[in-house]
């Protein structure tokens, strides 16, 4: 369960920060930018809520995977 949450967290992190990259291109469109920000936030909250249903360890594993996804996206941006 914990390893699965870590992998799902990694996917969530990669998707979240890829969507953030796309959102930064939409800065001139405030309605689309606001909608994409709410969608990103709702997706992240839903993912972490689902992981939290398994307890503290799956939640921490999901957070670790999410942060690893962030690291990979930042590493690819350089």
Secondary structure by P-SEA (a helix, b strand, c coil): caaaaaaaaaaaaaaaaaaaaaaaaacccaaaaaaaaaaaaaaaaaaaaaaacccaaaaaaaaaaaaaaaaaaaaaac
